[in-house]
Amino acid sequence: TAAVAALRDAFSMGSRAPCLAMPTGSGKTVCFAYIASEGAKKGTRVLILVHRRELLLQASKALRELGVAHGIIAPNYPLTTAQVRVASVQTLVRRLQHTAPPNLVIVDEAHHATAGSWRAVRNAWPGALWLGVTATPARLDGTGLGEVFDRLILGPSMKSLVADGFLAPCDVYAPPLVVDMSGVKTSMGDYDRHEVVTRVDRAAITGDCVDHYLRLTPGRSGIVFCASVDHARHVADAFSAAGVPSEPIDGKMSDTDRDGVLARLKSGAVRVLTSCELVSEGFDLPEVEVAILLRPTQSLTVFLQ
């Protein structure tokens, strides 16, 4: 409520593109779905912009729960003239000429908003108001977000949300085995991906990870964040060999296969999911209790997400 009120104040004071920063898990999707709902009641044409299928489905679900009729702009969906729309940015860029201009564009995971596809949307509708939402208002490459957003609104902190019972507290374990990252090059504000893989995709490190899971969180539902698709597959194989049902997930899988893996994780048939980036932003599955970080990073954004 306070975050929405702060955004209203920002718009009323002349802001044309405020950005709301709230921690992961704090309810950003609910906030912007509510804003879209209120805008629709006043005749505002709202476009919600996402960059992944999972985020598109989550935004659509939040709108449905609020009773907001909406259309979807994404592959395999028909053209829509709905007042509220949820759009995959990649599809929208290809359909700009066939899309009615919005009054308000809401950008989920707004730290991506300076990239090329988002810029094309801004250029197409320069008169629209923009609203960004993100847990991490910073680009990996150090680029500022000021070319898109003109005001930063801070929501509640992670610490206060934990204290008030809205986010689960977490225990953090750091094993004695430290990956040697000395001499690894930096690219775009983070460790070079190929060099990271050579340091972490090793049997000793993977085995150490499995041993710690079995000792600290046996049987708990978890996600392992890996450095590459092959690394994710190797880690899944190691967990399965240790008797822990595990599957990898990656962007090359079909939507049906990806949905199947996530359904099995939700049901408990899969205990450990291994992934490279696919479930790193905006992923929402409350059944997950354990996060295992096997991708060393220099980026606070990557770590927080």
SULCORPE-V36623 format. One record per backbone hydrogen bond with DSSP energy under -0.5 kcal/mol. CO is the residue of the C=O (numbers start at 1). NH is the residue of the N-H. Records with the same first field share a line. If there is no record, write none. Layout:
BEGIN
CO = NH + NH
END
This chain:
BEGIN
1 = 5
2 = 6
3 = 7
4 = 8
5 = 9
6 = 10
7 = 11
8 = 12
9 = 13
10 = 15
11 = 14
16 = 130
17 = 150 + 151
18 = 132
19 = 21 + 153
20 = 22 + 134
21 = 155
23 = 26
27 = 31
28 = 32
29 = 33
30 = 34
31 = 35
32 = 36
33 = 37
34 = 38
35 = 39
36 = 40
37 = 41
38 = 42
39 = 42 + 44
40 = 43
44 = 46
45 = 103 + 104
46 = 85
47 = 49 + 106
48 = 87
49 = 108
50 = 89
52 = 56
53 = 57
54 = 58
55 = 59
56 = 60
57 = 61
58 = 62
59 = 63
60 = 64
61 = 65
62 = 66
63 = 66 + 68
64 = 67
67 = 69
71 = 86
72 = 74
73 = 88
74 = 77
83 = 46
84 = 71
85 = 48
86 = 73
87 = 50 + 89
88 = 92
89 = 93
90 = 94
91 = 95
92 = 95
93 = 96
95 = 98
96 = 99
103 = 129
104 = 47 + 106
105 = 107 + 131
106 = 49 + 108
107 = 133
109 = 112
110 = 113
112 = 115
115 = 119
116 = 120
117 = 121
118 = 122
119 = 123
120 = 124
121 = 125
123 = 126
125 = 128
129 = 105
130 = 18
131 = 107
132 = 20
133 = 109 + 110
134 = 22
136 = 138
139 = 142
143 = 139
145 = 148 + 149
151 = 19 + 153
152 = 154
153 = 21 + 155
156 = 23
157 = 161
158 = 162
159 = 163
160 = 164
161 = 166 + 167
162 = 165
176 = 178
179 = 181
181 = 184
185 = 192
187 = 190
190 = 187
192 = 196
193 = 197
194 = 198
195 = 199
196 = 199 + 200
197 = 201
200 = 202
202 = 206
203 = 207
204 = 208
205 = 209
206 = 210
207 = 211
208 = 212
209 = 213
210 = 214
211 = 215
212 = 216
213 = 217
217 = 220
221 = 289 + 290
222 = 273
223 = 225 + 292
224 = 226 + 275
225 = 294
228 = 232
229 = 233
230 = 234
231 = 235
232 = 236
233 = 237
234 = 238
235 = 239
236 = 240
237 = 241
238 = 242
239 = 242 + 244
240 = 243
243 = 245
245 = 271 + 272
247 = 274
249 = 276
250 = 253
254 = 258
255 = 259
256 = 260
257 = 261
258 = 262
259 = 263
260 = 264
261 = 265
262 = 266
263 = 267
264 = 268 + 269 + 270
271 = 222
272 = 247
273 = 224
274 = 249
275 = 226 + 277
276 = 278
277 = 280
283 = 285
285 = 288
290 = 223
291 = 293
292 = 225 + 294
294 = 296
298 = 300
299 = 303
300 = 304
301 = 305
END
